[in-house]
Each structure stands twice: as C-alpha cells, then as structure tokens.
Amino acid sequence: MSLIRVAVVLPQREKFGPKVAGAIALTVRDFVHGTNKQSITSVLGHQQNDTFENIDFIGIEDKKIQFFSRSKSYTKQCINALKKVAVDIIEVHNRVAAAIAIKKAFPQLRVALYLHNDPHTIRGLKTSAERVKVCEVLDVVICVSEFVKSRFVYKNTSPSNVFTVFNALSGLPFTVSLEQKKPLIVFAGRIVPDKGPLLLAQALRKVLPQHSEWRCVFVGAAFYGATEPQTDYEKEVIATISGLGDAVEYMNSQPNQRVMDLLRQASIMVMPSVWEEPFGRSLLEAMASGCACITTRRGGLPEVAGEHAIVLNTITNETIADALHLLITNVTLCKQTQRFSKQYIESRFSIETQSNKLHNIRSQLLQY
C-alpha cells in the first residue's frame, strides 16, 4: 500500500519547536516520526523559527484578514495552504470550528478532529447536540484518553467514528540507570492551581526537614516559556518553599529535553493535579524515566498510572506528604515502583504501539 498523505493542523498559538513545545506539539512530533514508514506528514502551524528538525513544517503567517477574526483568519490561511499540498487526510487538533471549515472546503478529503482536552470545555463541543453534529460532519474523532472519549460520547449512543489513541513516547526504552537515581523529587508542569504545585510545596515543608539528603525541583511556569514568575500564585508557591533553602529549586519554564534530563535523575515525581487532567504527558514521561510517581485520580491520569504509581483519591498537602514519606522511607517499594512503572509504560505507551493504532484508523478512513 502506498504511503498515506497526512496534513496536521495545529492550534493557532501552538509552538512547534524543541525549546518551546507543549504537550500537543510534542505528541504531534512523536507521531510524525512514529508513522513515517506508513505516512508522509506535513504540519501546519503559525510561522515560527527553530521548528523540529526532519519534519515538513508549513508556516502560516499571523495575519488578520479583513472582516475575519484572528482564529478564522488562521483557518482561512490554512485552507489556502492546504490547497497546495497533496493530501489524503487532514487532522485538526483541538479546534472544532477549524475542522468543520476545512471539511467544507475539502469535502472529498477525510478530516479528523484530534482532541487533547475535555470536550465539555471546548467551544463547539459543550452540548450533546454539538457533539452529534461533529460526528455527522467530520469523518472521525480521535481522543487522547478513554476519559476524553467518555466525555465526548453523547447519551445513549456509541458513535462508530470516535476512537482513542493514547499519547505515546518515542525512543523507548529510555536509557536510565535505576541504581544511580538521586534523592531528588521533581514537579514538572504549569504553575497554576489546577496542577496542585502549592499543595506539593506545603507538603515539602513537612517532609524535607526530616530527610536532609533529599531535594526537590519545580520546573514550569504559569505561561509556557516564561523565565520568571508572573502571577501571584507562582509567587505564593515560591514563598512557601523559600524557608527550605537549597533543598528546593524553582527553575521556571525549561525546554522538554531539560525536563527529561531531570526525570532520568529523579527518584520521585509528583503530579498532584486537582482538575480532570485529559491525559497527563508529564506523568507518562516520568514513569518512562523510571520515577516512582505520585498522582491523583483525576481525568485520564489513572489510565496512565495503571497500578504502578501512588494514585491519591483525596488531594491535600497531608496526603501528598504521607505518600512522599512512604516512598522515601520504604526504599524497596520505591525501587519496585520505579522498575514496574518503566516496564508498564514501555509495554503500553510506546510510539510503535500507538502509531499502529493511528495508522489503522487512517487506513480505515480511506476504505470508504
């Protein structure tokens, strides 16, 4: 069978480069590489420098067209660019109106909506009627977790064109020496209330004074790419950990590669999300890097964690502190969790496994 020609349309503000990529961009990058023996993929996003190497990137000028909003201007320019690309399938990430407009512009092509967030929070998907319409207009909907799919599926129906393809990681198994792990705890994520970093900061004040050899680093910011705190919440987190001195480091936003380097060194990673996390890529990366992880029963996080992380039902600084204390003091449990979590991610979330699922969906689309 000939290679499938795919065009991926990123959200307007999504950055697509090694120093600035968020979860959507990293997922797209991994699947472009993971399906390169089955598909030829072009990625459309706003014009930017320093994009990922070895990926055909089509930059869309950030230009407002008269009588159009910025989002509609971006969609219109994507449509114009797509007219110049030989393509079989167009996958639009997280933007309902753009996907519908592109389908209307190219009725002969297969158009997919690729969802990374809870549909009930996305414009154009908040009501059951809107979700029914999307299933009727578009050829397929792809969800990054069973949680996202369950939130999309409308009452008393089971649409045949809604699928789950988990986010995945390329390069597994990661080269990690579990024996050389450091007494290091990592938080990697946005410094916003939904992600729970303040709860972790409060827990560290209870735990670290009892374990002087342990350290913690916070990697992230309220806004992607920010190199200094900009919100009162970030400043509150910093103030909470300030009394711990050198035992805690606040690193602001860092490139994904730097985060991965820290996870390879760390013994424990904490992802104390208090909102319904659609998937949890940071948890995926940490478990693949051999971290013993503490997370919460929110959204898609239990799907990633499986039975190989501490999953909190109640999220308070006390429960986080108790979980940290357990892993720090029970070395055998910590090492077992590190080893089994790494093996679990390698078996279920490799780019090869999930790319095959995505390729099968694409192939089926072209058969009708």
C-alpha positions in Angstrom: 0.0 0.0 0.0 1.2 3.5 -0.8 2.1 6.0 1.9 -0.9 7.9 3.3 -0.5 11.6 2.9 -1.4 13.4 6.1 -1.7 17.1 7.0 -1.8 18.1 10.6 -3.2 21.5 11.6 -2.0 22.8 14.9 -4.0 25.2 17.1 -3.2 28.8 16.2 -0.9 29.6 19.1 0.8 26.2 19.4 4.5 26.4 19.3 6.3 23.7 17.4 10.0 23.6 18.4 12.3 21.9 20.8 12.7 24.8 23.1 9.0 25.9 23.4 6.8 22.9 22.6 3.9 22.0 24.8 2.0 18.7 25.1 0.2 18.9 21.7 3.3 19.8 19.8 5.3 17.0 21.4 2.6 14.5 20.6 2.4 15.6 17.0 6.2 15.4 16.7 6.3 11.8 18.1 3.5 10.6 15.9 5.0 12.1 12.8 8.2 10.1 13.5 6.3 7.1 14.6 4.2 6.8 11.4 6.9 7.8 9.0 7.0 4.3 7.4 3.3 4.5 6.7 2.6 8.2 6.2 4.0 11.3 4.7 3.1 14.1 7.1 3.1 17.9 6.8 2.5 20.0 9.9 0.7 23.4 9.6 1.2 26.0 12.4 1.8 29.7 12.8 5.0 31.0 11.3 7.9 30.5 13.7 11.6 29.8 13.8 13.5 26.8 15.2 10.9 24.2 14.5 11.5 20.5 15.0 14.1 19.0 12.6 13.2 16.5 9.9 9.5 17.4 9.9 7.9 19.2 6.9 6.5 22.3 8.6 4.3 24.8 6.8 4.3 28.2 8.5 1.1 30.2 8.5 1.5 33.9 8.7 0.0 35.5 11.8 -2.1 37.9 9.7 -5.6 39.1 10.3 -7.8 39.1 7.2 -10.3 41.9 6.9 -13.7 41.1 8.3 -12.4 37.8 9.9 -11.4 37.2 13.5 -7.8 36.1 14.1 -8.9 32.4 14.5 -11.0 32.5 11.3 -8.1 34.3 9.5 -5.7 31.5 10.6 -8.2 28.8 9.4 -8.6 30.6 6.1 -4.9 30.7 5.6 -4.6 27.1 6.5 -7.2 26.2 3.9 -5.2 28.2 1.3 -2.0 26.4 2.2 -3.7 23.0 2.1 -4.8 23.7 -1.5 -1.1 23.5 -2.4 -0.4 20.2 -0.6 -1.2 16.7 -1.9 -3.1 15.1 1.0 -5.5 12.3 1.8 -6.3 13.0 5.4 -6.4 16.3 7.4 -6.1 16.0 11.2 -7.1 19.2 13.1 -6.0 19.4 16.7 -8.4 20.7 19.3 -10.2 23.3 17.1 -13.8 22.4 16.2 -14.7 25.4 14.0 -11.5 25.0 12.0 -12.1 21.3 11.4 -15.6 21.9 10.2 -14.5 24.8 8.0 -11.7 22.7 6.5 -14.1 19.8 5.8 -16.5 22.2 4.0 -13.5 23.4 1.9 -12.4 19.9 1.1 -15.5 17.6 1.1 -13.6 15.0 -0.9 -11.0 14.5 1.8 -11.1 12.8 5.1 -11.0 15.2 8.0 -10.4 14.2 11.6 -10.8 16.2 14.9 -8.0 15.2 17.3 -9.0 16.0 20.9 -6.5 16.7 23.7 -8.9 18.3 26.2 -12.2 17.6 27.9 -14.8 18.2 25.2 -17.2 19.8 27.6 -14.6 22.7 27.9 -14.1 23.1 24.1 -16.2 25.6 22.1 -18.4 23.7 19.7 -18.5 20.5 21.8 -20.1 21.6 25.1 -23.6 20.3 24.3 -24.7 16.9 23.2 -26.2 18.4 20.1 -22.9 19.9 19.1 -21.1 16.6 19.6 -23.7 14.8 17.5 -23.2 17.4 14.7 -19.4 17.0 14.8 -19.8 13.2 14.4 -22.1 13.8 11.4 -19.9 16.4 9.7 -16.4 15.1 10.3 -15.1 11.7 9.4 -13.5 10.7 12.7 -12.8 12.0 16.2 -9.6 10.9 17.9 -9.3 11.2 21.7 -6.1 11.0 23.7 -7.6 9.0 26.5 -10.7 7.0 27.4 -11.6 9.8 29.8 -11.7 12.3 26.9 -13.7 9.8 24.8 -16.2 9.2 27.6 -16.8 12.9 27.9 -17.3 13.1 24.1 -19.7 10.2 23.7 -23.2 11.6 24.0 -26.1 10.0 25.9 -27.3 6.5 24.9 -25.2 6.3 21.8 -21.9 4.9 20.8 -20.6 6.6 17.7 -18.6 4.3 15.4 -16.3 7.1 14.4 -14.9 8.1 17.8 -11.6 6.4 18.8 -8.9 6.6 21.5 -5.2 6.8 20.6 -3.1 7.3 23.7 -0.3 9.9 23.7 3.0 8.0 23.3 6.7 8.4 23.6 9.4 7.7 21.0 12.8 6.3 21.9 11.5 3.7 24.4 13.0 2.1 26.4 14.8 5.2 27.8 18.3 4.7 28.9 18.0 5.1 32.6 20.1 3.6 35.5 17.7 3.0 38.3 20.7 2.2 40.6 22.1 5.7 40.0 18.9 7.6 40.8 19.4 10.6 43.1 17.4 11.5 46.2 15.5 14.1 44.0 11.8 14.9 43.7 10.5 16.6 40.6 7.4 18.6 39.8 7.1 19.3 36.1 4.1 21.2 34.9 2.4 24.6 34.7 2.5 26.6 38.0 -1.3 27.1 38.2 -3.9 26.0 40.8 -5.2 23.2 38.6 -1.9 21.4 38.7 -1.6 21.5 42.5 2.0 22.8 42.9 1.1 24.8 46.1 -0.1 21.6 47.7 3.2 20.0 47.0 5.1 23.0 48.3 3.2 22.7 51.5 3.8 19.0 51.7 7.6 19.5 51.2 7.7 21.8 54.3 6.5 18.8 56.3 8.7 16.2 54.6 12.1 17.6 53.6 13.2 18.8 57.1 13.0 15.1 58.1 15.1 13.9 55.2 18.1 16.3 54.7 19.6 14.3 51.8 16.5 14.9 49.6 15.9 17.8 47.3 13.0 18.9 45.1 12.9 20.9 41.8 9.9 22.7 40.4 10.0 23.0 36.6 7.3 25.1 35.0 5.6 28.4 34.9 2.1 29.8 34.6 2.7 30.6 31.0 4.7 28.4 28.5 8.2 29.6 28.0 8.2 32.1 30.9 11.6 32.6 32.6 10.4 34.4 35.7 7.3 34.3 37.9 4.4 36.5 36.6 1.4 35.6 38.8 0.5 35.9 42.4 0.1 32.1 42.6 3.6 31.4 41.3 4.9 33.9 43.9 2.9 32.1 46.6 4.5 28.8 45.7 8.0 30.3 45.8 7.2 31.9 49.2 6.0 28.6 50.6 9.3 26.8 49.7 11.6 29.7 50.4 12.2 28.5 54.0 13.6 25.2 52.8 16.7 26.9 51.4 18.9 24.8 49.0 16.6 21.8 49.4 14.2 23.2 46.8 15.0 24.9 43.5 12.4 26.8 41.4 13.5 26.6 37.8 10.7 28.3 35.9 10.0 27.0 32.4 12.6 24.8 30.7 12.8 23.0 27.3 11.4 19.5 27.3 14.9 18.0 26.9 16.0 19.6 30.2 12.9 18.2 31.9 13.7 14.8 30.6 17.2 15.0 31.9 15.9 15.8 35.4 13.4 12.9 35.3 16.2 10.5 34.4 18.0 11.6 37.6 15.0 11.8 39.9 13.7 9.1 42.2 10.2 10.6 42.6 7.9 12.7 40.5 4.7 14.3 41.9 1.8 15.3 39.6 -0.9 16.4 42.1 -3.5 17.6 39.7 -6.8 18.7 41.2 -8.6 19.1 37.9 -9.7 16.4 35.4 -6.5 16.0 33.6 -7.3 14.9 30.0 -4.2 12.6 29.8 -1.0 13.6 31.7 2.0 13.6 29.5 4.3 14.6 32.3 3.3 11.5 34.2 4.0 9.4 31.2 7.4 10.9 30.7 8.3 10.4 34.4 7.2 6.8 34.6 9.1 6.0 31.4 12.1 7.6 33.0 11.9 5.3 36.0 10.5 7.6 38.5 8.3 6.4 41.4 5.2 8.7 40.8 2.5 10.2 43.0 -0.5 11.4 41.2 -4.3 11.8 41.6 -7.5 10.1 40.5 -8.4 12.8 38.1 -9.4 12.5 34.4 -7.1 10.4 32.4 -4.3 10.1 35.0 -5.3 6.7 36.3 -5.1 5.4 32.7 -1.5 6.4 32.5 -0.6 5.3 36.0 -2.2 1.9 35.8 -1.3 0.0 39.0 2.2 1.3 39.0 2.0 4.7 40.8 0.6 6.0 44.0 -2.8 7.4 43.0 -4.4 9.7 45.6 -8.2 9.8 45.9 -8.1 12.7 48.4 -5.7 15.6 47.4 -4.3 17.6 50.3 -0.9 18.6 51.4 -1.2 15.9 54.1 -1.9 13.0 51.7 0.9 14.2 49.4 3.3 14.4 52.4 2.2 10.9 53.5 2.9 9.4 50.0 6.3 11.1 49.8 7.2 9.9 53.3 6.2 6.3 52.3 8.4 6.3 49.1 11.4 8.0 50.9 11.4 5.6 53.8 10.5 2.4 52.1 13.4 2.0 49.7 12.2 -1.4 48.4 8.8 0.0 47.5 10.3 3.0 45.8 12.7 0.8 43.7 9.9 -1.7 42.8 7.6 1.2 41.7 10.4 2.7 39.6 11.1 -0.6 37.8 7.5 -1.7 37.2 6.3 1.7 36.1 9.1 1.9 33.5 8.2 -1.5 32.2 4.5 -0.7 32.1 4.9 2.4 30.0 7.2 0.6 27.6 4.6 -2.1 27.0 1.6 0.1 26.7 2.6 3.6 25.6 5.4 3.1 23.0 5.1 5.2 19.9 5.2 1.9 17.9 2.1 0.6 19.6 0.0 3.8 19.4 1.2 4.7 15.9 -0.1 1.4 14.7 -3.5 2.2 16.2 -3.4 5.6 14.5 -2.4 4.1 11.2 -5.2 1.6 11.3 -7.7 4.4 11.9 -6.3 6.3 8.9 -6.3 3.2 6.7 -10.0 2.5 7.6 -10.9 6.1 6.7 -9.6 5.7 3.2 -11.5 2.5 2.6 -14.9 4.1 2.2 
